[in-house]
Amino acid sequence: MTVHLYLSLIPEALIASQLTPEEFGVYYTVGYTKRRAGQAMFIELDPDFRHDFFRIEEGIERCVPHEDGRRKKSVYISTYRVLEHVPLENVDQLYLVTRYGKSLALNRNRDIPDTHDGAHLYQEIAPVSPLVVSRLNPIEYYHFLVKDPDSMIHLPSLCFVDLRLGELAQDPEKGSAGNLPYDNIYHLRECLIELQTKAVHTKMVDRTHDVEFPYRMIGSGIYVGNEGDLAYFPLPSRDDLRGKYFDWWRSANQ
């Protein structure tokens, strides 16, 4: 029976499972008895992936059907420093799962946007999870935290989401917050104003923020990087989300 290897990003973990990606998404979000319902984000790895940091062979050996024939849903191989040890060169899809178990496979785009269009709001997913505003675009932000050895804050890997700010990206003081669903908009405005008035390019909004976020607020996309590579996963167009992926989009907005 096929054993799949999954790099979970919410939370960070390496997991062996006999479930397909779609089945794993249901199990991992809707849950059975061990896990509450919640969003999930994961990548299916090459089944031949091996690294001395992980006891993968032992995990696969334990991933066998139950005595009654039911497939093994999960064997946790590691829950620590996973992303930094996984090569991303051949990673082409990321599964974004709603809290109701609907999965959407996001395809990797090799053309990472390198734009300067005002301030950004970043929700870090793994290995840490603060909510941050920054004048750095996603590529610059990744380089600042992962690739710059002189940075006071340095991470060996990082998964983060670029979230929409609407008018606040250009005019945090007077721009309309519209229907932005973020908590404490006043504090968010203050942090964005500080980016314009102080000699800082990044400001923490919430150091212990919940990693769950409204999928409709994803801006340019999801970024997964370590010292070896940066992978970029944009959402499909709004027309495609409302058409080809309507079931997922409806589930994401419930």
Secondary structure, 3 states (H helix, E strand, C coil): CCCEEEEEECCEEEEEECCCHHHHHHHHHCCCCCCCCCCEEEEEECCCCCCCCCCHHHHHHHCCCCCCCCCCCCEEEECCCCHHHCCCCCCCEEEEECCCCCEEEEECCCCCCCCCCCCEEEEEEECCCCEEEECCCHHHHHHHHHHCCCCCCCCCEEEEEEECCHHHHCCCCCCCCCCCCCCCHHHHHHHHHHHHHCCCCEEEEECCCCCCCCHHHEEEEEEEEECCCEEEECCCCHHHHHCCCHHHHHHHCC
